[in-house]
Each structure stands twice: as C-alpha cells, then as structure tokens.
C-alpha cells in the first residue's frame, strides 16, 4: 500500500504542467491531487518522472498555483472512471463528470481509462453489417460491426450533421442484442456541443447514447482523456453487457493537436510538423480498442471524424490514421458546394472490411457487384466531365454523354439524401439499379449475369 504524502516541492509551472521535485516513487500516469492555498482541489496526472522529479499535467487551469504553498499528493493509482448501464441517456464532461440534470448514478465498477489491449489471438473477424441509413456508406463503403473507419473532412463541411444522423439511425441489422452509441465530442465548440445535445434529445437518440463532451475552452489534457473515457465505457457495455456499441470520436484532429501541445510543453524533440514521434503509437492505442472478442456477444465499432487542416490529405494526422484503420471516407467540398448532402465522395473512399459484411444473408446477393459497377460508372462519369470541360459537351461521344448524364443522376439520387431520411439497404440497392439501368446492359460487366437479369430495368 502506498502512503499518501503531501509534497510542497513544486519547482516550476509551465503552461498546463507543474514540475514537482524530491519525488522518489511517482509512476507514469499516476493521478495526483493538488491542494491550493485557498483549499480548492484540482486533479493532475504524471506525464514523466526522472531524477526524483515528476512532471504533472493539471486537469484545469494552472493560475493560482503558488510554488511555496500548493501541496501535491500522489494517489498511487491511475485515472479510473465509473461504468454502468445507468449512463445510457446521460451527458458527461471530459473528466467523466455528469453535466446534465439527471439523478446520481450507481456505478457497477471503476475501470482504468487506458483499458487493456485485446489479445490478437482472441479477436474475432468482423462480419456483421451495420446499417446507417446513408446510401453512400451502406451501399459503397459498408460499415461492419467491429470495424474502425475514419471520416476525413474539411473545415466548414457538414460532418457534425452527419455524425448526428449516424448516431440517430445506426443499427445492427437482424441482431437481437442491444445497440448503443457512445459519442465523444473532443475539443468541440459550445455551439457544436449544444447542437449535438439538442439533436440527441429531439430525435430520441439520447436514450441509447452516452455522450462525453469536451469543449474547446477546456484543458488540453481533457482531450486526451475524453476518447479513453468513451472507449472504457464502450468496453463495459460491449464485453460485460453484450451490447453492440458504435463509438463516434469527433474530432480526433483536436486530440492530436492536444498531444502536440503537451509534447511541446514537455520539451520533447518534435517529429513531422511538430507532432510527437510517438503519435502513431498513441493513435493506435485509441483505434485498436475497437473490435470483436471471441466468446463475447458484444462488439465495439469506431467511426472517427478527423478534420484535414487546409484539406491536406497528406497531413500527418490523416496519413497515420490511414495506416491504422480499415479504410476511410471523404467529405468532398465540391459536392458540398453543389448543395449535396451528405457530400461523401465515393472516389477515394474505401471500406476494407466491406466484403465480410455484405452479400446473401447479410445485405443482398447482388451488393458487391452493384457497388463495383456504381464505382466504375461514376469514375467514368468524372472522366467524361473533365473531358467536356476541355472540348465541350457537344464533342463528346454518345457513350460519354450517357455517362455524364449518369454522373449527375448518381450525385442527385444516390449520394444526395435528406438529413431525416433513413434508407434501408434494399432501398439503397434499388436506387443503384435504377441508375445502372440508365446505361446499356452490355456495360454492366462487373455484375453477375444472373443478377442483371433479375434486377436490370430495361427502358
């Protein structure tokens, strides 16, 4: 047992960090209690120890911390959060404290927010289709139970609307187990937080949702804690209560920026664009907490939203995420400028686990072929559009004009749908066949002939 000792040996305060001297047994990630001169308490976390010094990240502002009179107590434990089914329908801050007007919660257990890695040998293969009600996702970039799939977006694009819509509509098709959503708002503005909370309440989605809200004005360390709080709660629901849990992390770019800020405060040697060299490992510790465990009925699926600074797809945050996750989706500024919602561009988007979650008995037997044909036809339409901008539409061949017409119809009928519109996978595939029927039957070379005969609508 570790005895609690008050240390009045703070040597310096640097931004969100304090350096405590003459500490011989502090541990990495250990939680500390900081007692101010006026009796106020704040919490902190040990980020580094060396030569009887401990660097502590304060959960809150550091103003008012007096070097001589402030006492620091090392609690001998890591940051833990309470977990319970009673958390469903409730809203918490970035430290796991309730911020709604609900009653007190009786927690079933307290767990380390860093979790425990899933043994690779114990992982199950994702294979169940999650229906989001959005055609561009369900039809072309299918989300599979247990998958981690990022959504890359740009500043000003409607990713918040899309996140709210997915939270409201997502479900595991034909499954008897419960379905829950854990939403983590990481470094979001007050207006965005207010939008999400109002949407969740208005649509009734809050009943099956647990929301953790970290505002842009909150301490940077909370952006490090928030996704871990969300995932710890999700792990309890999935692997103890046998629920299918969709975790939405919005916005992981803010998480990475907080990671860079803390790294700079610790005076670490920077990597690409000032981000710490261990950012890949740190992001992996978040994303790899998604998955299925053999012998467990529940699962954790992750949809992370990341804003691309200056729409730069080569940015380190975006680049590293692509190596860890199982695909990506892109929100397209050109589609958004046309007034198309949701502006998910199929070109460049990919779900690497799609094939495991579609087909007969899961979605429909023609799903793979329809998706491939729609991809190919839309790519051909983009080529025709680029060519027409050079030579003019009148100079295009009849085939190119047909594909140009297909491309416009595809954007307006398949990609475009209402914020309150939830399509079943059958409706999505039906729209796909109606669009493919605009093309000559001989062009449908990526679909089995038996499915063409069954679904193609001549004329």
N, C-alpha and C positions, 0 to 999 in steps of 0.2 A: 504493500500500500504506500502511495506517495503522500507525504505530509505537505500540506499547503503552507507555503512561506510567502509573506509579503516582501517584495523587493522594491526598495526605494532607490534604485540604482539606474534610473533612466539617464543615458548619456547624451542622447540627441533625439530630435524629432525632425523627420524629413518627409514632407508631404503626408501620405497616409501611413507612414511607417514610424515606429519608435525603436530605438536600439537600447536594450537593457543589458547592463554589464554585471559581471561577477555571478553569472548563472551557470552552474556546472552540469545540470541534468535536464535541460529542456529538450523536448523531442519535436521533430518536424511535424507540422500540422496540429500540434498541441494547442488547445484552447486556453486563453488567459483571460482573467478578469481584471479590469483596470478601474481602480477606485480613485475618483477625482477628489480634489481638495474640498469641494462642496458636498461630498457624499454621493454624487452621481456615479453610476457604474456603466462601463462600456465593455464590450467583449472584443477580443482580438484573437489572432491565430499566428502561431510561429511559422515563419516562412523559411528561416535559415538559422543555423547555430554554428558557432565556431569560436574557439579560444575563449570559452566562458562568456560569450556574448550571444544574445538571441535577438534576431530581427523579428518584430511583431507587426503584423498588418492589423490596423484598428478597424473594427466594424462601425464606422461612423466618422464624424469629423475629429481631427486631432487638435483643434483650437481649444484652449482651456487646460491642456495637459501641462502641468508645471513639473519641470525636471526634478525639483527638490522634494515636492510634497505628494506627487502622484505615486500610488502603490500599485504594483503589478503582481498578481497571484497566478502561478502556473497550476492549472487544474488537473494535469495528468491524464487528460482524455482528449480525444478528437471531437470534432463538431458532429453532434448527433441530432437527429430530428425525430419527432414522434410520427408514427404512422397508424392509420385507422381507416376503416371504411366510412366512418363518420365525416371524413374530409371531403367526400363527394358533395358537390354543390357549394363548396366554400372557396374563399379567396384569401390568399396569404401574401405576405411581402417576401422580399428576397432573403430574409433570415428565417422564414418559416413561421412567422407570427401571423395570427388571424387579423385581417384588416376589414372584415365585414361586420355586420351587426348580429351575426349568428351566436348561438349559445356556445358555452365552453365544450371542448371536445375531449372525450375519454380516449386516450391513445392506447393501442394494443401493445405497442412495442416502441423502443427507441433504437435507431439504427445509424451507423456511421454513414455520412453522406457520400463518402468515397466509394462505397459499395465493395463488392468482391467480384473480380473478373470471372466470367463464365469459362469453365474448362472447355477448350476446343473439342475435346472428345465427347463432351456432354451436350454439345449444340445439336439441335435438330435442324433439318433443312426447311426453310420457309416454303410453303406450298399452298397457302390459302389466300384467295382473292379478297382484298379489302375494297369495297365499293364506296367511292367518294361522291358519286353522283355527277362528276365532271367528266365529260366525254374525252377531252384531251388526255386526262390522266387514266381513266378506266380503259379507254379503247386503245391508246397508243403507248402509254408509259405506266402500265399497271402497277399499283402498289400492292405488295404481297406481305402477308402477316409475318412479322419478324424482320422485315427489311429496314434498312436505313437509307433514306432517299432525300437528298437536299434539293431545295428550290432556290436557284440563283436569280436574283432580281436586281433592279436598279433603283436609285433614289426617285421617289415620286410615282413609282408603279404600284398597282393595287394589291400588293402582297398581303396587306392586313385584311382586306376584304376576302381574299382567297383563303387565308388561314381561318377566318371566322366561318366561312362557308364550309370548309372541310370539317371543322370542329362540329358543326351542326349536323352534317349529312353523313359522315363516315360511319360505316358499319361492316362487320364481317358477315358475308352472305351465308345464309343457311347454317349458322352456328348457334347452339343453344347457350353457350357460355355468355356471361355478361360482357358488355363492351363499355369502356371508359376512355375519356380523353384527359390527359394531363397537359395543361398549357403552361409554358414558361415564357413570360414576357421579359426579355433581357435588355435592360438599358433603353426601354421604350419611353416615349414622351407621355406626359399626363393625358394629352388628348387621345393618344392611341390607347392607353390603358382604359380610359373612360369609354372609348368606342367598343373595345372588346367586352368589357363588363356589361355594358348596355345590350350588346348583341346577344351575349350568352343568356342574359335574363329574359330578353324579349322573345327569343325563339325557344326557350325551354331547354337549351343545350346545357345550361349550368347544372341541371340535375345530375348529369352523368360526367361532369367536368370538375377537375381540381385545378385552380389557377394560381400560379405564383407570379407576382408582378414586381419587377424591379424597375424603378423609374430612372430616367437619365440623370436626375439630380442626386440619386442615392450613391453611397460609397462604391468605389470600383470593386472592392472585394466581394460585394453582394452579387456582381455579375459573374464572379467565379463560383459563388455558392448556388445561385438560382437553378442552373440546369442540373446540378447534382442533387439538390433538394427534390426537383421534379422526378428525376430518374430513380431516386431512392424510394419515393412514394409509389412510382410505377412498378418497381420490382416487388414491392409488398403486394400490390393488387394482383399482379400477374402470377407470381410464383407461390403466393400464400393463399390468395382468394380465387385463383383460377380464372382471372378475367383477361380479356384481350384489351390491351392498353395501347392507344395511339398517343405518343408524346410529340408535341409540337414545340419546337425551340425557335423562338423569334425574338431577337435576331442574333445569330451566332457571330456575326461580324463585330457586334458590340462586345461580345465575350472576348474575342481575340484582341480587340483594342484595349480592354482592361488588362489582359495578360501582358501586352506590350508595356502598358503604363507601370504595372508592378515590376516588371523586369527592369525597366529604366530606373525606377526608384531604388532598386537593389544594386544598381550599377553593374549589371551583367553585360557581358560582351554581346552586342546585338547581332542578329542574323539578317536575312533579307528584309530590306525596307524597315529595319529597326525592330522587327519582331524577334522574340527569343528563339534560339536554335532548337529548343525543345517543344516548339509549338505543335509539330506533327504528333509527338507522343502525347501531349496534353489533349489535343483534339480527339485522338484515338481513344483516350480514357473516357471520353464522353460518348462518342459514336458507338464504340464496341459494347456498350451496355444494352444495346438492342439485340433481340434475338429470341429464339425458342430453346427451351431446355428439355431434353428427352425425359419423359416420365411426368412432365408438368403440362397441364391443360392450357395454362395461360401463355401469353406472349407479350413482347414489347416491340412495337413498331415505331420508328422515328421518322418524322418529317421535319427537317431543319431548314430554316429560312436564312439566307445569307445575302446581304446587300453587297453588290460589287462596286467598290469605290471607282467612280468615273466610268462605270460599265466595263471595267477591265477584267476580262475572263482569265487573264494570266496573273492576277493579283495573288500573293502568297496564300491568303486565307482560302480563296476559291480553289487554287491549284492543289493545296494539301488536302482539302476536303474531298476532292475528286479521287485521290488515291485511296482514301479510307472507306468511302461509302460505295453503295452499289447502284450507281447511276447518277443522273442529275436531270432537272427540268429547268428551263429558262423562261423567264418572262421577257417578252420582246417589246421594245419601245415603239417600233414601227407599227405593230399590231395595236398597241395601246393608243397611238396617235390616230388610228383609224376608228377609234371608239369601240374596239372589240374587247369584250371581257368574257372569260379570263384570257389575257394575252399570252398564253403558253405557246411557244413556238416549237412545233414538233421537230423541226430541223435542229439537230444538235442535242435534243433531249433523248434520254435513254433510261430504261429500267432494266438492269442486268439480270434481275430475277423474274422478269415478266413471264418467261416460258414455264416457270414452275407453278404459276398461279392461274394459268388460263387453260382453256381447252374444254373438252367434253367432261361434264360432271362438275366443272368449276365455273366457267363462264358459258362458252358455247364452242362447238367443234370448229367453227369457221373463224374464230377470233384471230389466231395468228396470221392466217392468210389475208384477212381483211386489213389488219394493221400494216402488214408489209406492203400491200397494194396501195393503201392510202398514203403511206410514207413516200413510196416511189412516185405516185402520181403528183403529190404536192411538190416534191423536189423538181419534177419535170415542169410543173406549172411555174415554179420560181425561175427556172432556166428560160422558159418562154417569155416571162415577164421582163427579165433582164435583156433578152434579145429585142423585144418590142421597143424598149426604151432607146435602142440604138437605131434600128431600121424602121420602126413604126409598126403598128399592129397590122396595117394593110399588107405589109411584105411578108408576114408570117404564113407558113403553110397551114393547110386546113387542120392538120393534126395539132400543130402548136396552138392555133386559135381555140381548139377544143379544150386543150389542157389549160390554157389561160382562163377560159370560162369555168373550168373545173376548180381552179385555184381560188377564184373569187367566191364560188359557191361553198367550197370547203371552209374558208375562213368565216363566212357568214352563217353557215348552217351547222357545221360540226364544232369549230372552235368557239364561236360566239354562243353564249347561253346566259340566261338571267342569273342574278345573284341568288334569287329564291328558287331557281329551277334545279331540281334534282332528277337526273336521268338514270334509269336502270341500265344495266349493261345491255339488255335486249334492245332498249330504245336507242342506245348509242350505236350498236351494230346495225340496226335498221336504217338509221341516218347514213351510216357508212355505205351500205349497199345502194341506197337511193342516189348517193353521189357517184359511186362507181358505175351506176347504170347510165350516167351521162357519157361514159366512154364506150367505144366499141367493145364487144365481148372478146374479141381477139386480143385486146390489150391487157386483159386480166390474166397475166402469165404467172402471177405469184400465188394464185389461189387454186386449190384442187378443183378439177373439173366438176366433180360431184356437187360441190358447194356452189359453184357458179350456176349450174342447172337448177339448184334448189332456190337460190336467193336473188339471182340477177333478174332485173325487171326490164325486159325489152321494151324499147319505145318510151 
